[in-house]
């Protein structure tokens, strides 16, 4: 998923009171990065399944401000520890 310019997708935000944005996305079998944040905005991607529980492996599948200072970060913690049915 590429994020550019002023885009601000909500891929999982556990800091709100509504359960409609609590993640439950599946990031698996994608080409390249699962999330590529090339915007200046921080993106929440909390409470999702990444086909692994290894945080280092997940971080390698996200391109964000940790890779290039001019971009916003992707906040992916906590993750789901198992596939959502």
PyMOL CGO cylinders between C-alpha atoms (Angstrom):
from pymol import cmd
from pymol.cgo import CYLINDER

trace = [
    CYLINDER, 0.00, 0.00, 0.00, 1.53, 3.27, -1.11, 0.3, 1, 1, 1, 1, 1, 1,
    CYLINDER, 1.53, 3.27, -1.11, 0.71, 6.43, 0.84, 0.3, 1, 1, 1, 1, 1, 1,
    CYLINDER, 0.71, 6.43, 0.84, 1.68, 9.77, -0.74, 0.3, 1, 1, 1, 1, 1, 1,
    CYLINDER, 1.68, 9.77, -0.74, 1.01, 13.50, -0.55, 0.3, 1, 1, 1, 1, 1, 1,
    CYLINDER, 1.01, 13.50, -0.55, -1.85, 14.36, 1.84, 0.3, 1, 1, 1, 1, 1, 1,
    CYLINDER, -1.85, 14.36, 1.84, -3.28, 10.84, 2.16, 0.3, 1, 1, 1, 1, 1, 1,
    CYLINDER, -3.28, 10.84, 2.16, -3.97, 9.78, 5.74, 0.3, 1, 1, 1, 1, 1, 1,
    CYLINDER, -3.97, 9.78, 5.74, -5.47, 6.29, 5.71, 0.3, 1, 1, 1, 1, 1, 1,
    CYLINDER, -5.47, 6.29, 5.71, -6.58, 4.83, 9.00, 0.3, 1, 1, 1, 1, 1, 1,
    CYLINDER, -6.58, 4.83, 9.00, -5.33, 1.25, 8.98, 0.3, 1, 1, 1, 1, 1, 1,
    CYLINDER, -5.33, 1.25, 8.98, -6.01, 0.67, 12.68, 0.3, 1, 1, 1, 1, 1, 1,
    CYLINDER, -6.01, 0.67, 12.68, -6.36, 3.23, 15.45, 0.3, 1, 1, 1, 1, 1, 1,
    CYLINDER, -6.36, 3.23, 15.45, -6.83, 1.94, 18.98, 0.3, 1, 1, 1, 1, 1, 1,
    CYLINDER, -6.83, 1.94, 18.98, -6.77, 5.42, 20.54, 0.3, 1, 1, 1, 1, 1, 1,
    CYLINDER, -6.77, 5.42, 20.54, -10.36, 6.26, 19.52, 0.3, 1, 1, 1, 1, 1, 1,
    CYLINDER, -10.36, 6.26, 19.52, -13.53, 5.15, 21.26, 0.3, 1, 1, 1, 1, 1, 1,
    CYLINDER, -13.53, 5.15, 21.26, -15.17, 3.75, 18.12, 0.3, 1, 1, 1, 1, 1, 1,
    CYLINDER, -15.17, 3.75, 18.12, -14.51, 0.10, 17.24, 0.3, 1, 1, 1, 1, 1, 1,
    CYLINDER, -14.51, 0.10, 17.24, -14.98, 0.79, 13.51, 0.3, 1, 1, 1, 1, 1, 1,
    CYLINDER, -14.98, 0.79, 13.51, -11.31, 1.63, 13.02, 0.3, 1, 1, 1, 1, 1, 1,
    CYLINDER, -11.31, 1.63, 13.02, -9.61, -1.04, 15.12, 0.3, 1, 1, 1, 1, 1, 1,
    CYLINDER, -9.61, -1.04, 15.12, -7.50, -2.54, 12.35, 0.3, 1, 1, 1, 1, 1, 1,
    CYLINDER, -7.50, -2.54, 12.35, -8.03, -6.27, 11.72, 0.3, 1, 1, 1, 1, 1, 1,
    CYLINDER, -8.03, -6.27, 11.72, -6.36, -5.94, 8.31, 0.3, 1, 1, 1, 1, 1, 1,
    CYLINDER, -6.36, -5.94, 8.31, -4.21, -8.74, 6.91, 0.3, 1, 1, 1, 1, 1, 1,
    CYLINDER, -4.21, -8.74, 6.91, -0.81, -7.77, 5.50, 0.3, 1, 1, 1, 1, 1, 1,
    CYLINDER, -0.81, -7.77, 5.50, 0.58, -10.87, 3.83, 0.3, 1, 1, 1, 1, 1, 1,
    CYLINDER, 0.58, -10.87, 3.83, 1.96, -11.96, 0.44, 0.3, 1, 1, 1, 1, 1, 1,
    CYLINDER, 1.96, -11.96, 0.44, 2.45, -8.43, -0.89, 0.3, 1, 1, 1, 1, 1, 1,
    CYLINDER, 2.45, -8.43, -0.89, 5.16, -7.44, -3.34, 0.3, 1, 1, 1, 1, 1, 1,
    CYLINDER, 5.16, -7.44, -3.34, 7.79, -5.14, -1.83, 0.3, 1, 1, 1, 1, 1, 1,
    CYLINDER, 7.79, -5.14, -1.83, 6.60, -3.23, 1.22, 0.3, 1, 1, 1, 1, 1, 1,
    CYLINDER, 6.60, -3.23, 1.22, 3.25, -3.94, 2.87, 0.3, 1, 1, 1, 1, 1, 1,
    CYLINDER, 3.25, -3.94, 2.87, 3.00, -0.24, 3.73, 0.3, 1, 1, 1, 1, 1, 1,
    CYLINDER, 3.00, -0.24, 3.73, 5.04, 2.48, 2.04, 0.3, 1, 1, 1, 1, 1, 1,
    CYLINDER, 5.04, 2.48, 2.04, 4.46, 5.84, 3.73, 0.3, 1, 1, 1, 1, 1, 1,
    CYLINDER, 4.46, 5.84, 3.73, 5.88, 8.53, 1.46, 0.3, 1, 1, 1, 1, 1, 1,
    CYLINDER, 5.88, 8.53, 1.46, 3.78, 11.27, 3.05, 0.3, 1, 1, 1, 1, 1, 1,
    CYLINDER, 3.78, 11.27, 3.05, 4.83, 13.62, 5.83, 0.3, 1, 1, 1, 1, 1, 1,
    CYLINDER, 4.83, 13.62, 5.83, 2.02, 12.32, 8.03, 0.3, 1, 1, 1, 1, 1, 1,
    CYLINDER, 2.02, 12.32, 8.03, 2.26, 9.62, 10.67, 0.3, 1, 1, 1, 1, 1, 1,
    CYLINDER, 2.26, 9.62, 10.67, -0.01, 6.67, 9.90, 0.3, 1, 1, 1, 1, 1, 1,
    CYLINDER, -0.01, 6.67, 9.90, -1.62, 4.31, 12.41, 0.3, 1, 1, 1, 1, 1, 1,
    CYLINDER, -1.62, 4.31, 12.41, -1.69, 0.64, 11.45, 0.3, 1, 1, 1, 1, 1, 1,
    CYLINDER, -1.69, 0.64, 11.45, -2.42, -0.90, 14.84, 0.3, 1, 1, 1, 1, 1, 1,
    CYLINDER, -2.42, -0.90, 14.84, -4.07, -4.21, 15.61, 0.3, 1, 1, 1, 1, 1, 1,
    CYLINDER, -4.07, -4.21, 15.61, -3.37, -5.93, 12.29, 0.3, 1, 1, 1, 1, 1, 1,
    CYLINDER, -3.37, -5.93, 12.29, -2.11, -9.38, 11.29, 0.3, 1, 1, 1, 1, 1, 1,
    CYLINDER, -2.11, -9.38, 11.29, 1.25, -9.45, 9.49, 0.3, 1, 1, 1, 1, 1, 1,
    CYLINDER, 1.25, -9.45, 9.49, 1.61, -13.24, 9.03, 0.3, 1, 1, 1, 1, 1, 1,
    CYLINDER, 1.61, -13.24, 9.03, 4.31, -13.16, 11.70, 0.3, 1, 1, 1, 1, 1, 1,
    CYLINDER, 4.31, -13.16, 11.70, 4.74, -11.98, 15.26, 0.3, 1, 1, 1, 1, 1, 1,
    CYLINDER, 4.74, -11.98, 15.26, 8.40, -11.08, 14.67, 0.3, 1, 1, 1, 1, 1, 1,
    CYLINDER, 8.40, -11.08, 14.67, 8.55, -7.28, 15.00, 0.3, 1, 1, 1, 1, 1, 1,
    CYLINDER, 8.55, -7.28, 15.00, 11.85, -7.00, 13.14, 0.3, 1, 1, 1, 1, 1, 1,
    CYLINDER, 11.85, -7.00, 13.14, 10.36, -8.84, 10.14, 0.3, 1, 1, 1, 1, 1, 1,
    CYLINDER, 10.36, -8.84, 10.14, 7.30, -6.60, 10.21, 0.3, 1, 1, 1, 1, 1, 1,
    CYLINDER, 7.30, -6.60, 10.21, 9.44, -3.46, 10.37, 0.3, 1, 1, 1, 1, 1, 1,
    CYLINDER, 9.44, -3.46, 10.37, 11.34, -4.61, 7.26, 0.3, 1, 1, 1, 1, 1, 1,
    CYLINDER, 11.34, -4.61, 7.26, 8.01, -4.68, 5.39, 0.3, 1, 1, 1, 1, 1, 1,
    CYLINDER, 8.01, -4.68, 5.39, 7.21, -1.05, 6.25, 0.3, 1, 1, 1, 1, 1, 1,
    CYLINDER, 7.21, -1.05, 6.25, 8.84, 1.94, 4.54, 0.3, 1, 1, 1, 1, 1, 1,
    CYLINDER, 8.84, 1.94, 4.54, 8.44, 5.13, 6.56, 0.3, 1, 1, 1, 1, 1, 1,
    CYLINDER, 8.44, 5.13, 6.56, 10.28, 7.82, 8.48, 0.3, 1, 1, 1, 1, 1, 1,
    CYLINDER, 10.28, 7.82, 8.48, 12.57, 5.17, 9.95, 0.3, 1, 1, 1, 1, 1, 1,
    CYLINDER, 12.57, 5.17, 9.95, 13.93, 4.68, 6.43, 0.3, 1, 1, 1, 1, 1, 1,
    CYLINDER, 13.93, 4.68, 6.43, 13.83, 8.28, 5.17, 0.3, 1, 1, 1, 1, 1, 1,
    CYLINDER, 13.83, 8.28, 5.17, 13.69, 11.29, 7.51, 0.3, 1, 1, 1, 1, 1, 1,
    CYLINDER, 13.69, 11.29, 7.51, 11.36, 13.31, 5.27, 0.3, 1, 1, 1, 1, 1, 1,
    CYLINDER, 11.36, 13.31, 5.27, 8.46, 10.86, 5.68, 0.3, 1, 1, 1, 1, 1, 1,
    CYLINDER, 8.46, 10.86, 5.68, 6.05, 10.18, 8.53, 0.3, 1, 1, 1, 1, 1, 1,
    CYLINDER, 6.05, 10.18, 8.53, 6.18, 7.04, 10.63, 0.3, 1, 1, 1, 1, 1, 1,
    CYLINDER, 6.18, 7.04, 10.63, 3.86, 4.04, 10.63, 0.3, 1, 1, 1, 1, 1, 1,
    CYLINDER, 3.86, 4.04, 10.63, 2.73, 3.01, 14.11, 0.3, 1, 1, 1, 1, 1, 1,
    CYLINDER, 2.73, 3.01, 14.11, 1.97, -0.71, 13.96, 0.3, 1, 1, 1, 1, 1, 1,
    CYLINDER, 1.97, -0.71, 13.96, 1.92, -1.75, 17.63, 0.3, 1, 1, 1, 1, 1, 1,
    CYLINDER, 1.92, -1.75, 17.63, 0.12, -3.63, 18.99, 0.3, 1, 1, 1, 1, 1, 1,
    CYLINDER, 0.12, -3.63, 18.99, -0.18, -6.37, 16.41, 0.3, 1, 1, 1, 1, 1, 1,
    CYLINDER, -0.18, -6.37, 16.41, -2.66, -9.23, 16.30, 0.3, 1, 1, 1, 1, 1, 1,
    CYLINDER, -2.66, -9.23, 16.30, -1.02, -12.45, 17.44, 0.3, 1, 1, 1, 1, 1, 1,
    CYLINDER, -1.02, -12.45, 17.44, -2.92, -14.70, 15.05, 0.3, 1, 1, 1, 1, 1, 1,
    CYLINDER, -2.92, -14.70, 15.05, -5.11, -14.55, 11.99, 0.3, 1, 1, 1, 1, 1, 1,
    CYLINDER, -5.11, -14.55, 11.99, -8.46, -12.79, 12.42, 0.3, 1, 1, 1, 1, 1, 1,
    CYLINDER, -8.46, -12.79, 12.42, -11.46, -14.85, 11.37, 0.3, 1, 1, 1, 1, 1, 1,
]
cmd.load_cgo(trace, "trace")
